[in-house]
Amino acid sequence: MGQQLTNWQRDNKKAILQRLGWIRPKADGIIFHYDKNGEEMIVVKRGDFIFLHFVAKAPDTTQNKDCISDVMSLIDIQHPLHLHSQYAQAMLMVLAFVPQPRQLYMLGFGGGRIPMILHHYFPELTISSSESSGGVITLLEMFFGIETSERLSVSHIDGRQHLQHFPHNIFDIILLDGFSNAGDHPDTLATVEFYQLCKSKLATGGVVASNLVDNHPAFEQKMETFCAAFRYVYHFRHEENHVVIGSDQQWLDLNKRLSRAKSIDEKYSLGFQLAPYASRFKRRQYNPHCILLTDAMCG
């Protein structure tokens, strides 16, 4: 099921597959080792799947072993327009709030999985994004099929600094998925002031979605700060990942979320069903007894 592909979409999918085609005959295992400018990462192939991992030196130098991060991004080179990460799938619930976005900002481009899919299915959408890792940007086209354009741009810059330069009231959707090479979520991307910045860039009816992980010591504080920033907050959890969607204008009850998600499933071939996520997002309200995270606390 899904809409009939346009000529551009057929050509775009073909181009993505061509950019990834050289990887298919590669043997499984580490197929690329990037080590430059203080960044180290590996690209691993397992069957048709490509995985990106960051590498860090072990804190105990006597062991002389590197620490390999969790998967930072993955792609199926046979089906590059399918999302496999549950948290990434959940982030697309923003489409239930803004079914036809025109301007989207993504902080933390990573392997570009979400931007690639939105760029493919929404021809009127312009995606602006930032990525703090120069190494990741280097690997995007080679291993993840990304080709930047006027409609899909990524800048090597701190995301918060980058977002400040855009006009007010421009973005229908802001997606926040910024993590360091060590997998840490910067505190400066979860403060009262930062969410005020995000809200100042939203168009009327716009939403902000953020990926937070609960292995951070300030997780609860970050969660409550997000909840305090928006009138309506919807919360999804899968393992350590928590996706929150914030809106000041739109309250969507379960029936509306389900109806809109089903419409998206009928219209687009996303490679997964969005509708089941509708019920997994629960409304979450701010706990007024929690101390909110501010820029001053981030040193």
C-alpha positions in Angstrom: 0.0 0.0 0.0 1.1 3.6 -0.3 0.9 6.4 -2.9 2.1 5.8 -6.4 5.7 7.0 -6.7 6.4 10.1 -8.9 9.1 10.0 -11.5 11.4 12.0 -9.2 10.8 9.5 -6.4 11.5 6.5 -8.6 14.7 8.2 -9.9 15.7 9.2 -6.3 15.3 5.7 -5.0 17.3 4.3 -7.9 20.1 6.9 -7.3 20.3 6.0 -3.6 20.6 2.3 -4.4 23.3 3.1 -7.0 25.3 5.1 -4.4 25.1 2.1 -2.0 25.6 -0.6 -4.7 29.4 -0.8 -4.3 28.9 -2.1 -0.7 26.9 -5.2 -1.6 29.8 -7.4 -2.6 31.9 -6.5 0.4 32.5 -9.3 3.0 30.9 -8.9 6.4 32.9 -7.2 9.1 34.6 -3.8 9.5 34.6 -2.3 6.0 35.9 1.2 6.9 37.9 2.6 9.8 37.8 6.4 10.2 40.4 8.0 12.4 40.9 11.7 11.8 40.9 15.0 13.7 40.4 13.3 17.1 37.4 11.3 15.9 37.4 7.5 15.4 34.6 5.4 14.1 34.0 2.1 12.3 31.5 1.1 9.6 30.5 -2.6 9.9 28.6 -4.7 7.4 26.4 -7.6 8.4 24.5 -9.0 5.4 22.6 -6.2 3.9 22.9 -4.0 7.0 25.5 -1.3 7.5 26.2 -0.1 11.1 28.1 3.0 12.3 29.9 2.8 15.6 32.0 5.4 17.4 35.3 4.2 18.9 36.8 5.6 22.2 39.9 4.6 24.0 39.3 2.5 27.1 39.5 4.5 30.3 41.8 1.8 31.8 44.9 2.1 29.6 46.3 -1.1 31.0 43.7 -3.1 29.1 44.7 -1.5 25.8 41.2 -2.0 24.4 39.0 0.3 22.5 35.4 1.0 23.6 32.9 0.5 20.8 29.7 2.5 21.1 26.2 1.2 20.6 24.9 1.5 17.0 24.8 5.2 16.1 23.0 4.6 12.8 22.1 1.7 10.5 20.8 1.2 7.0 19.6 -1.7 4.9 21.3 -1.2 1.6 18.6 -3.2 -0.2 15.8 -1.2 1.3 17.4 2.2 2.2 14.1 3.9 2.7 13.0 1.7 5.5 13.6 2.7 9.1 14.6 -0.1 11.5 15.2 1.8 14.8 12.0 1.9 16.9 12.9 5.3 18.4 13.4 6.7 14.8 10.0 5.2 13.7 8.4 6.8 16.8 9.8 10.2 15.9 7.8 10.1 12.7 4.7 10.5 14.8 5.3 14.2 14.3 3.6 13.7 10.9 0.3 13.1 12.8 0.6 16.7 14.0 1.9 18.2 10.8 0.8 16.0 7.9 2.3 18.2 5.2 5.4 19.9 6.6 7.2 22.6 4.5 10.2 23.4 6.7 12.0 21.0 9.1 15.1 21.3 11.2 17.0 18.3 12.5 19.7 18.8 15.1 21.9 15.7 15.1 21.9 14.5 11.5 23.8 11.3 12.2 23.4 8.8 9.3 20.5 10.9 8.0 17.9 8.1 8.2 14.9 10.2 9.0 15.9 13.1 6.7 16.4 10.7 3.8 12.9 9.3 4.2 11.1 12.6 4.7 13.1 14.2 1.8 11.9 11.3 -0.4 8.2 11.3 0.4 7.6 15.0 0.9 8.7 16.9 -2.3 7.6 20.3 -0.9 9.7 19.8 2.3 13.0 21.6 2.9 15.2 20.0 5.5 17.9 22.0 7.3 20.2 20.2 9.7 23.4 20.2 11.7 25.9 17.6 12.7 28.7 18.2 15.2 30.8 15.3 13.9 32.8 16.1 10.8 33.6 12.4 10.5 30.0 11.4 10.3 29.4 14.0 7.5 32.4 12.5 5.6 30.8 9.0 5.7 27.2 10.0 4.8 27.3 9.8 1.1 29.6 6.8 0.9 27.9 4.5 3.4 24.4 5.9 3.9 23.4 7.1 0.4 22.9 10.7 1.3 23.2 13.4 -1.3 22.7 16.9 -0.1 20.8 19.5 -2.1 18.9 22.7 -1.8 16.1 20.7 -0.1 18.4 18.6 2.1 21.3 20.4 3.7 23.6 19.5 6.6 26.1 21.9 8.3 29.1 20.9 10.4 28.3 23.1 13.3 27.0 23.0 16.9 23.2 22.6 16.4 22.1 25.1 19.0 24.4 27.8 17.5 23.1 26.8 14.0 19.4 27.0 15.0 19.9 30.5 16.4 20.7 31.9 12.9 17.3 31.0 11.4 14.4 33.4 11.3 11.6 33.1 13.9 8.4 31.2 13.2 9.8 29.2 10.3 9.9 25.5 11.1 6.8 23.2 11.1 8.9 20.5 12.8 12.1 20.5 14.9 13.7 17.1 15.6 16.4 16.8 18.3 18.7 13.9 18.2 22.0 15.3 19.2 24.6 13.1 20.9 28.3 13.3 21.4 30.8 10.7 20.0 30.6 9.0 23.4 26.8 8.7 23.2 26.2 11.4 25.7 23.3 13.8 25.4 24.6 17.4 25.9 22.9 19.2 28.8 22.9 22.4 26.7 20.3 20.7 24.4 17.8 20.2 27.2 17.7 23.5 29.1 14.8 26.0 29.6 16.6 28.5 27.4 17.2 26.0 24.6 13.6 25.0 24.4 12.6 28.7 24.4 14.9 29.0 21.3 13.3 26.0 19.7 9.8 27.4 20.3 10.8 30.8 18.8 11.6 29.1 15.6 8.3 27.2 15.3 5.6 28.1 12.9 2.0 28.2 14.1 1.0 24.6 14.9 4.6 23.4 14.8 6.0 20.7 17.1 9.3 19.7 18.6 10.4 16.1 19.1 13.4 15.0 21.1 15.1 11.7 21.7 16.3 11.4 25.3 18.0 8.4 26.9 17.5 7.4 30.5 21.1 6.3 31.2 22.1 9.9 31.8 22.2 11.1 35.4 20.1 14.2 34.6 17.5 12.3 32.6 14.5 13.0 34.8 15.5 16.7 35.0 15.8 16.9 31.3 12.4 15.1 30.8 10.7 17.5 33.2 12.3 20.5 31.6 10.9 19.4 28.2 7.5 18.9 29.8 7.5 22.4 31.4 8.4 24.0 28.0 5.2 22.9 26.2 1.5 23.0 26.9 1.0 19.4 25.5 3.6 16.7 25.7 3.4 13.1 24.4 5.8 10.5 25.6 7.0 7.2 24.1 9.5 4.8 25.5 11.4 1.9 24.0 14.1 0.4 26.2 16.5 3.3 27.2 15.1 5.6 24.5 12.4 8.1 25.2 10.8 10.2 22.5 8.8 13.2 23.5 6.8 15.5 21.2 5.9 18.9 22.5 3.2 21.3 21.2 1.7 24.5 22.4 -1.3 24.5 20.0 -2.3 20.9 19.3 -3.9 18.3 21.7 -4.5 15.1 19.8 -6.4 12.5 21.7 -5.8 8.8 20.9 -8.5 8.6 18.3 -7.1 11.5 16.4 -3.6 10.2 16.6 -4.6 6.8 15.4 -6.7 8.2 12.6 -3.9 10.4 11.3 -1.3 7.7 11.7 -3.5 5.3 9.7 -3.8 7.9 7.0 0.0 8.2 6.8 0.3 4.4 6.5 -2.2 4.4 3.7 -0.5 7.2 1.8 3.2 6.4 2.2 5.3 3.1 2.0 7.4 3.8 5.1 8.4 0.2 5.6 6.7 0.0 8.9 3.3 0.8 10.4 3.0 4.1 12.2 -0.5 3.5 13.6 0.7 1.1 16.4 2.8 4.0 17.8 -0.3 6.2 18.3 -1.3 4.3 21.4 2.2 4.0 22.7 2.5 7.8 23.1 1.0 8.8 26.4 0.3 12.3 27.6 2.9 13.5 30.1 2.5 16.5 32.4 5.2 18.5 34.1 6.0 17.8 37.8 6.1 21.3 39.4 8.3 20.0 42.2 11.2 19.3 39.8 14.0 21.8 39.4 14.3 22.7 35.8 17.6 22.5 33.9 19.0 25.9 32.9 22.0 27.1 31.0 23.5 28.4 34.3 23.6 24.8 35.6 25.6 23.6 32.5 28.7 25.5 33.4 
